[in-house]
Amino acid sequence: MKTLTKEIWKNISKRREIVSIHSEVEALVRESDIRDGLCYVGAMHITASVFINDNEPGLHSDFEHWLERLAPEKPYEQYAHNGFEDNGDAHLKRTIMGREVVVPITDGKLHLGPWEHIFYYEMDGKRKKRLLVKIIGK
């Protein structure tokens, strides 16, 4: 069995933003030279998410509006967590969107449905954060 472990670093200039990491993950699968296996991609920060969905801006806007209704950023004092930081909402949003994805690799490629795409969702940005990519297989 072979493995590849790499980190992808992101520095999102906004507080919240959805960015595609699909091409970066595909490149790492090619680099791994694994033909049959699994690709794990996880956010290594508690206020960020990795998820799979449609690469469509309207849907991304829907996620933002839906999450903001569920856990609004302001007023900051509504969260017991807030004090030194003002990111209580980001912790809750991340819990809903999830931490990681695992994608099968078949014939050296990510084995996804026709509209599936891998995204990083930053929910408390303006600083450097990392994602872990771990690929295992043969």
C-alpha positions in Angstrom: 0.0 0.0 0.0 1.1 3.6 -0.8 0.3 6.8 1.0 0.6 10.5 0.4 0.2 13.1 3.0 0.2 16.8 2.1 -1.2 20.1 3.5 -3.0 22.8 1.5 -2.7 26.2 3.1 -5.4 28.9 2.6 -5.5 32.6 3.6 -9.0 33.8 2.9 -9.2 37.6 3.0 -12.9 37.6 4.0 -14.5 36.4 7.2 -16.5 33.8 5.2 -16.0 32.4 1.8 -16.5 29.1 -0.1 -13.5 28.3 -2.4 -12.9 25.4 -4.7 -10.0 23.1 -3.8 -11.1 20.5 -6.3 -8.2 21.0 -8.7 -5.6 21.0 -5.9 -7.0 17.7 -4.6 -7.0 16.2 -8.1 -3.4 17.2 -8.6 -2.4 15.5 -5.3 -4.2 12.3 -6.4 -2.1 12.4 -9.6 1.0 13.0 -7.6 0.3 10.1 -5.3 0.2 7.6 -8.3 -2.5 5.7 -6.4 -4.8 3.9 -8.8 -7.3 2.4 -6.3 -7.8 3.8 -2.8 -9.3 6.6 -0.7 -8.6 10.4 -0.5 -9.3 12.1 2.8 -9.5 15.9 2.9 -10.1 17.7 6.2 -10.1 21.1 7.6 -7.5 21.4 10.4 -9.3 24.4 12.1 -12.5 24.3 14.1 -14.1 27.2 12.2 -13.6 25.8 8.6 -15.3 23.1 6.6 -14.6 20.8 3.7 -17.7 19.6 1.8 -18.8 18.2 -1.5 -21.6 19.8 -3.5 -22.5 21.5 -6.8 -20.1 24.2 -8.1 -22.9 26.7 -8.5 -22.6 30.3 -7.1 -26.4 30.5 -6.4 -26.1 27.4 -4.2 -23.1 28.9 -2.4 -25.1 32.0 -1.7 -27.9 29.8 -0.4 -25.5 28.1 2.0 -24.4 31.5 3.3 -27.9 32.8 3.8 -29.2 29.6 5.4 -26.3 29.3 7.8 -26.5 33.0 8.7 -30.2 32.5 9.6 -29.3 29.4 11.8 -26.3 31.0 13.5 -26.1 34.7 12.8 -22.7 36.3 13.2 -24.1 39.3 15.2 -24.8 40.4 17.8 -21.6 38.8 19.1 -22.9 38.8 22.7 -25.5 36.2 21.8 -22.8 33.5 22.1 -21.4 32.3 25.5 -18.2 31.3 23.6 -17.5 34.9 22.5 -15.3 37.0 24.7 -11.7 36.9 23.6 -12.9 35.9 20.1 -16.0 36.8 18.2 -16.4 33.5 16.3 -19.1 31.5 18.2 -21.2 31.5 15.0 -18.4 30.0 13.0 -18.1 27.1 15.3 -21.8 26.3 15.0 -21.8 26.7 11.2 -18.8 24.4 10.8 -20.6 21.7 12.8 -23.5 21.8 10.3 -21.3 21.8 7.2 -18.9 19.1 8.5 -15.1 18.8 8.9 -14.0 16.4 6.1 -14.7 14.4 3.1 -13.5 10.9 2.0 -13.6 10.3 -1.8 -12.9 6.9 -3.5 -10.1 6.8 -6.1 -10.7 4.6 -9.1 -8.3 4.2 -12.0 -6.2 7.0 -10.5 -9.0 9.6 -10.4 -11.5 10.9 -7.8 -14.6 8.8 -8.2 -17.4 11.4 -7.9 -20.9 12.0 -9.3 -21.3 14.3 -12.3 -21.9 17.5 -10.4 -19.8 16.8 -7.3 -17.0 19.2 -6.5 -14.8 19.6 -3.4 -14.9 22.9 -1.5 -13.2 24.6 1.5 -15.6 26.8 3.5 -13.8 29.4 5.6 -16.1 30.7 8.4 -13.6 32.8 10.4 -11.0 34.0 7.9 -8.4 36.7 7.6 -5.6 34.3 8.7 -3.6 31.4 7.4 -5.2 28.0 7.8 -4.5 24.5 6.7 -6.2 21.4 5.3 -4.9 17.9 5.4 -5.0 15.6 2.4 -4.2 12.0 3.0 -4.4 9.5 0.1 -4.0 5.8 0.7 -4.3 2.8 -1.7 -2.3 0.9 -4.3 
